[in-house]
């Protein structure tokens, strides 16, 4: 690799804003914010969604879909209750 053309690859702390979970991984991300963990200072990146809070990974998405299906069923057949066919 050529020297001086690649961004700095270092440890960065990512924080999930919904759960408050923090994890350290390596990245080239530049950030103005820093955080101290385990006696070391790291750049901090605040994420809106991570695998800890995303509905696909937590299983909340399937519950939402199931609830929607039940409500559609009830709405569809609530109109037909009490009717008799000729």
DSSP file (Angstrom, degrees, kcal/mol; ACC not computed):
  #  RESIDUE AA STRUCTURE BP1 BP2  ACC     N-H-->O    O-->H-N    N-H-->O    O-->H-N    TCO  KAPPA ALPHA  PHI   PSI    X-CA   Y-CA   Z-CA
    1    1 A X              0   0    0      0, 0.0     2,-0.2     0, 0.0     5,-0.0   0.000 360.0 360.0 360.0 146.3    0.0    0.0    0.0
    2    2 A X    >   -     0   0    0      1,-0.1     3,-0.6     2,-0.0     4,-0.3  -0.509 360.0-117.1 -74.8 143.9    1.1    3.5   -0.7
    3    3 A X  T 3  S+     0   0    0      1,-0.2    -1,-0.1    -2,-0.2     0, 0.0  -0.577  88.2  15.1 -80.6 142.7    2.0    5.6    2.3
    4    4 A X  T 3  S+     0   0    0     -2,-0.2    -1,-0.2     2,-0.1    -2,-0.0   0.428 102.5  85.1  82.2   0.7    0.0    8.8    3.1
    5    5 A X  S <  S+     0   0    0     -3,-0.6     2,-0.3     2,-0.1    -2,-0.1   0.562  71.8  80.5-109.5  -9.3   -3.0    8.2    0.9
    6    6 A X  S    S-     0   0    0     -4,-0.3    -2,-0.1     1,-0.1     3,-0.1  -0.746  81.6-112.8 -99.9 144.3   -5.2    6.1    3.2
    7    7 A X        -     0   0    0     -2,-0.3     2,-0.3     1,-0.1    -2,-0.1  -0.282  45.8 -86.2 -68.2 160.4   -7.3    7.4    6.1
    8    8 A X        -     0   0    0     20,-0.2     2,-0.6     1,-0.0    -1,-0.1  -0.526  38.6-151.9 -70.9 127.2   -6.4    6.5    9.6
    9    9 A X        +     0   0    0     -2,-0.3     2,-0.3    -3,-0.1    19,-0.2  -0.906  36.4 141.7-103.9 113.3   -7.9    3.2   10.7
   10   10 A X  E     -A   27   0A   0     17,-2.5    17,-3.0    -2,-0.6     2,-0.3  -0.853  54.8 -71.1-146.1 173.5   -8.4    3.2   14.5
   11   11 A X  E     -A   26   0A   0     -2,-0.3    32,-0.6    15,-0.2     2,-0.3  -0.554  48.9-177.6 -72.9 135.5  -10.7    2.1   17.3
   12   12 A X  E     -Ab  25  43A   0     13,-3.4    13,-2.5    -2,-0.3     2,-0.5  -0.988  22.7-131.0-135.4 142.9  -14.0    4.0   17.4
   13   13 A X  E     -Ab  24  44A   0     30,-2.7    32,-2.7    -2,-0.3     2,-0.5  -0.848  18.2-161.8 -96.2 126.6  -16.9    3.8   19.9
   14   14 A X  E     -Ab  23  45A   0      9,-2.9     9,-2.2    -2,-0.5     2,-0.5  -0.927   6.1-162.3-106.0 131.4  -20.4    3.5   18.4
   15   15 A X  E     -Ab  22  46A   0     30,-2.6    32,-3.2    -2,-0.5     2,-0.6  -0.963  14.3-139.4-119.5 126.4  -23.3    4.3   20.8
   16   16 A X  E  >  - b   0  47A   0      5,-2.9     4,-2.5    -2,-0.5    32,-0.2  -0.734  10.5-156.6 -80.4 119.8  -26.9    3.3   20.1
   17   17 A X  T  4 S+     0   0    0     30,-2.8    -1,-0.1    -2,-0.6    31,-0.1   0.760  88.5  52.4 -72.4 -24.5  -29.0    6.3   21.1
   18   18 A X  T  4 S+     0   0    0     30,-0.4    -1,-0.2    29,-0.3    31,-0.1   0.885 126.8  18.7 -78.9 -38.5  -32.2    4.2   21.7
   19   19 A X  T  4 S-     0   0    0      2,-0.1    -2,-0.2     0, 0.0    -1,-0.1   0.646  93.1-127.9-106.7 -18.5  -30.6    1.6   24.0
   20   20 A X     <  +     0   0    0     -4,-2.5    -3,-0.1     1,-0.3     2,-0.1   0.466  55.2 152.4  81.9   1.1  -27.5    3.4   25.2
   21   21 A X        -     0   0    0     -5,-0.2    -5,-2.9    -6,-0.1     2,-0.4  -0.420  27.2-161.4 -66.8 136.8  -25.4    0.4   24.3
   22   22 A X  E     +A   15   0A   0     -7,-0.2     2,-0.3    -2,-0.1    -7,-0.2  -0.952  12.0 175.1-121.6 141.3  -21.8    1.2   23.4
   23   23 A X  E     -A   14   0A   0     -9,-2.2    -9,-2.9    -2,-0.4     2,-0.5  -0.996  23.3-132.2-144.7 150.8  -19.3   -1.0   21.4
   24   24 A X  E     +A   13   0A   0     -2,-0.3     2,-0.3   -11,-0.2   -11,-0.2  -0.856  34.7 152.9-104.4 131.9  -15.8   -0.5   20.1
   25   25 A X  E     -A   12   0A   0    -13,-2.5   -13,-3.4    -2,-0.5     2,-0.4  -0.927  45.5 -94.2-145.9 170.8  -14.9   -1.4   16.6
   26   26 A X  E     +A   11   0A   0     -2,-0.3     2,-0.3   -15,-0.2   -15,-0.2  -0.732  53.1 148.1 -94.4 139.8  -12.3   -0.3   14.1
   27   27 A X  E     -A   10   0A   0    -17,-3.0   -17,-2.5    -2,-0.4    -2,-0.0  -0.972  53.7-128.4-159.1 165.2  -13.2    2.4   11.6
   28   28 A X        +     0   0    0     -2,-0.3   -20,-0.2   -19,-0.2   -19,-0.1   0.259  63.9 137.1-100.0   8.2  -11.8    5.3    9.5
   29   29 A X        -     0   0    0    -19,-0.2     2,-0.4   -22,-0.1    -2,-0.1  -0.256  46.2-145.1 -59.5 136.2  -14.7    7.5   10.8
   30   30 A X        +     0   0    0     13,-0.0     2,-0.3     2,-0.0    -1,-0.1  -0.900  24.8 172.6-103.0 134.5  -13.8   11.1   11.9
   31   31 A X        -     0   0    0     -2,-0.4    14,-0.1     1,-0.1    -2,-0.0  -0.998  35.6-151.1-143.2 143.6  -15.7   12.5   14.8
   32   32 A X  S    S+     0   0    0     -2,-0.3     2,-0.2    12,-0.1    -1,-0.1   0.770  81.2  79.3 -80.8 -27.7  -15.4   15.7   16.9
   33   33 A X        -     0   0    0     11,-0.4    11,-2.6     2,-0.0     2,-0.3  -0.554  61.9-171.3 -84.2 145.7  -16.9   13.9   20.0
   34   34 A X  E     -C   43   0A   0      9,-0.3     2,-0.3    -2,-0.2     9,-0.2  -0.906   6.4-164.4-130.7 162.0  -14.8   11.7   22.2
   35   35 A X  E     -C   42   0A   0      7,-2.5     7,-3.0    -2,-0.3     2,-0.6  -0.990  18.1-130.1-144.2 148.6  -15.5    9.3   25.0
   36   36 A X  E     +C   41   0A   0     -2,-0.3     2,-0.4     5,-0.2     5,-0.2  -0.903  31.5 167.5-105.5 121.7  -13.4    7.7   27.7
   37   37 A X  E >   -C   40   0A   0      3,-2.5     3,-2.1    -2,-0.6    -2,-0.1  -0.999  68.1  -5.8-132.1 133.6  -13.8    3.9   28.1
   38   38 A X  T 3  S-     0   0    0     -2,-0.4    -1,-0.1     1,-0.3     3,-0.1   0.816 129.2 -56.4  55.1  33.7  -11.5    1.7   30.1
   39   39 A X  T 3  S+     0   0    0      1,-0.2     2,-0.3    -3,-0.0    -1,-0.3   0.496 118.2 102.9  80.4   3.2   -9.0    4.5   30.7
   40   40 A X  E <   - C   0  37A   0     -3,-2.1    -3,-2.5     2,-0.0     2,-0.5  -0.898  68.0-128.1-118.6 150.0   -8.6    5.3   27.0
   41   41 A X  E     + C   0  36A   0     -2,-0.3     2,-0.3    -5,-0.2    -5,-0.2  -0.845  31.1 178.1 -99.0 129.4  -10.1    8.1   24.9
   42   42 A X  E     - C   0  35A   0     -7,-3.0    -7,-2.5    -2,-0.5     2,-0.2  -0.897  35.9-101.1-125.1 153.4  -11.9    7.1   21.7
   43   43 A X  E     -bC  12  34A   0    -32,-0.6   -30,-2.7    -2,-0.3     2,-0.4  -0.518  42.3-138.7 -66.1 145.7  -13.8    9.0   19.0
   44   44 A X  E     -b   13   0A   0    -11,-2.6     2,-0.4   -32,-0.2   -11,-0.4  -0.930  19.6-173.6-115.7 131.6  -17.5    8.7   19.5
   45   45 A X  E     -b   14   0A   0    -32,-2.7   -30,-2.6    -2,-0.4     2,-0.6  -0.993  16.0-146.5-121.9 126.0  -20.1    8.1   16.8
   46   46 A X  E     -b   15   0A   0     -2,-0.4     2,-0.4   -32,-0.2   -30,-0.2  -0.823  15.2-161.7 -96.4 121.0  -23.8    8.2   17.9
   47   47 A X  E     -b   16   0A   0    -32,-3.2   -30,-2.8    -2,-0.6   -29,-0.3  -0.797  18.1-152.8-102.3 140.6  -26.0    5.8   15.9
   48   48 A X  S    S+     0   0    0     -2,-0.4   -30,-0.4     1,-0.3     2,-0.4   0.878  85.8  17.6 -74.2 -38.9  -29.8    6.1   15.7
   49   49 A X        +     0   0    0    -32,-0.1    -1,-0.3   -31,-0.1     2,-0.2  -0.998  65.2 163.8-139.1 134.8  -30.2    2.4   15.1
   50   50 A X    >>  -     0   0    0     -2,-0.4     4,-2.0    -3,-0.1     3,-1.2  -0.746  58.9 -84.6-131.4-175.7  -28.0   -0.7   15.6
   51   51 A X  T 34 S+     0   0    0      1,-0.2    -2,-0.0    -2,-0.2     6,-0.0   0.715 125.3  63.7 -66.5 -18.3  -28.6   -4.4   15.7
   52   52 A X  T 34 S+     0   0    0      1,-0.1    -1,-0.2   -31,-0.1    -3,-0.0   0.760 118.9  21.3 -73.7 -25.0  -29.5   -4.0   19.4
   53   53 A X  T <4 S+     0   0    0     -3,-1.2     2,-0.2     4,-0.0    -2,-0.2   0.512  91.2 111.6-123.6  -7.0  -32.5   -1.8   18.6
   54   54 A X    >X  -     0   0    0     -4,-2.0     4,-2.1     1,-0.1     3,-0.8  -0.526  66.1-133.2 -74.0 133.8  -33.5   -2.5   15.0
   55   55 A X  H 3> S+     0   0    0      1,-0.2     4,-1.6    -2,-0.2     6,-1.4   0.808 103.1  60.3 -57.9 -31.9  -36.9   -4.2   14.8
   56   56 A X  H 34 S+     0   0    0      1,-0.2    -1,-0.2     2,-0.2     6,-0.1   0.905 113.3  36.1 -62.9 -40.4  -35.6   -6.8   12.3
   57   57 A X  H <4 S+     0   0    0     -3,-0.8    -2,-0.2     1,-0.2    -1,-0.2   0.770 118.7  48.9 -85.1 -27.0  -33.0   -8.0   14.7
   58   58 A X  H  < S-     0   0    0     -4,-2.1    -2,-0.2     1,-0.0    -1,-0.2   0.645 105.5-121.5 -87.9 -14.4  -35.1   -7.7   17.9
   59   59 A X  S  X S+     0   0    0     -4,-1.6     4,-1.0    -5,-0.2     3,-0.4   0.424  80.4 118.2  89.7  -1.1  -38.1   -9.5   16.5
   60   60 A X  H  >  +     0   0    0     -5,-0.4     4,-1.9     1,-0.2     5,-0.2   0.789  66.0  66.3 -68.0 -27.1  -40.5   -6.5   17.1
   61   61 A X  H  > S+     0   0    0     -6,-1.4     4,-2.2     1,-0.2    -1,-0.2   0.896  98.6  50.1 -62.9 -41.6  -41.1   -6.3   13.3
   62   62 A X  H  > S+     0   0    0     -3,-0.4     4,-2.5    -7,-0.3    -1,-0.2   0.873 108.7  52.5 -67.3 -36.0  -42.9   -9.7   13.2
   63   63 A X  H  X S+     0   0    0     -4,-1.0     4,-2.3     2,-0.2    -1,-0.2   0.888 109.3  49.8 -66.2 -37.2  -45.1   -8.7   16.1
   64   64 A X  H  X S+     0   0    0     -4,-1.9     4,-2.2     2,-0.2    -2,-0.2   0.925 111.8  47.8 -65.8 -44.2  -46.1   -5.5   14.3
   65   65 A X  H  X S+     0   0    0     -4,-2.2     4,-2.0     2,-0.2    -2,-0.2   0.916 112.4  48.9 -63.1 -44.5  -46.9   -7.4   11.1
   66   66 A X  H  X S+     0   0    0     -4,-2.5     4,-2.2     1,-0.2    -1,-0.2   0.905 110.5  50.8 -62.8 -41.9  -49.0  -10.0   13.0
   67   67 A X  H  X S+     0   0    0     -4,-2.3     4,-2.3     1,-0.2    -1,-0.2   0.909 109.6  50.9 -62.5 -41.8  -50.9   -7.3   14.8
   68   68 A X  H  X S+     0   0    0     -4,-2.2     4,-2.1     1,-0.2    -1,-0.2   0.880 109.4  50.5 -62.9 -38.7  -51.7   -5.6   11.5
   69   69 A X  H  X S+     0   0    0     -4,-2.0     4,-2.3     2,-0.2    -1,-0.2   0.906 110.3  49.1 -67.1 -42.0  -52.9   -8.8   10.0
   70   70 A X  H  X S+     0   0    0     -4,-2.2     4,-2.6     1,-0.2     5,-0.2   0.921 111.3  49.5 -64.2 -43.8  -55.2   -9.5   13.0
   71   71 A X  H  X S+     0   0    0     -4,-2.3     4,-2.4     1,-0.2    -1,-0.2   0.894 110.3  50.6 -64.2 -38.9  -56.6   -6.0   12.8
   72   72 A X  H  X S+     0   0    0     -4,-2.1     4,-2.4     2,-0.2    -1,-0.2   0.919 111.0  49.7 -62.7 -42.6  -57.3   -6.3    9.1
   73   73 A X  H  X S+     0   0    0     -4,-2.3     4,-2.4     1,-0.2     5,-0.2   0.942 112.6  46.0 -61.3 -48.4  -59.1   -9.6    9.7
   74   74 A X  H  X S+     0   0    0     -4,-2.6     4,-1.5     1,-0.2    -1,-0.2   0.898 113.5  49.1 -63.0 -40.8  -61.3   -8.1   12.4
   75   75 A X  H  X S+     0   0    0     -4,-2.4     4,-0.8    -5,-0.2    -1,-0.2   0.896 112.6  48.3 -66.1 -39.6  -62.1   -5.0   10.3
   76   76 A X  H  < S+     0   0    0     -4,-2.4     4,-0.4     1,-0.2     3,-0.3   0.917 119.2  36.8 -68.0 -43.8  -63.0   -7.1    7.3
   77   77 A X  H  X S+     0   0    0     -4,-2.4     4,-0.7     1,-0.2    -1,-0.2   0.563 101.8  72.5 -91.0  -7.8  -65.2   -9.5    9.1
   78   78 A X  H  < S+     0   0    0     -4,-1.5     3,-0.3    -5,-0.2    -1,-0.2   0.822  96.5  54.0 -70.5 -30.3  -66.8   -7.0   11.5
   79   79 A X  T  < S+     0   0    0     -4,-0.8    -1,-0.2    -3,-0.3    -2,-0.2   0.810 109.0  47.9 -71.4 -28.8  -68.7   -5.6    8.6
   80   80 A X  T >4 S+     0   0    0     -4,-0.4     3,-1.6     2,-0.1    -1,-0.2   0.557  82.2 111.8 -92.3  -7.7  -70.2   -9.0    7.7
   81   81 A X  T 3< S+     0   0    0     -4,-0.7     3,-0.1    -3,-0.3    -3,-0.0  -0.445  82.8  19.4 -69.3 136.7  -71.3  -10.1   11.1
   82   82 A X  T 3  S+     0   0    0      1,-0.3     2,-0.3    -2,-0.2    -1,-0.2   0.276  96.1 118.9  90.9 -11.2  -75.1  -10.2   11.5
   83   83 A X    <   -     0   0    0     -3,-1.6     2,-0.4    -4,-0.0    -1,-0.3  -0.646  49.2-154.3 -87.6 144.2  -75.7  -10.4    7.7
   84   84 A X        -     0   0    0     -2,-0.3     2,-0.3    -3,-0.1    -3,-0.0  -0.929  14.9-125.3-115.7 144.5  -77.4  -13.4    6.2
   85   85 A X              0   0    0     -2,-0.4     0, 0.0     1,-0.1     0, 0.0  -0.620 360.0 360.0 -87.9 149.2  -76.9  -14.5    2.6
   86   86 A X              0   0    0     -2,-0.3    -1,-0.1     0, 0.0    -2,-0.0   0.451 360.0 360.0 -83.8 360.0  -80.0  -14.9    0.5
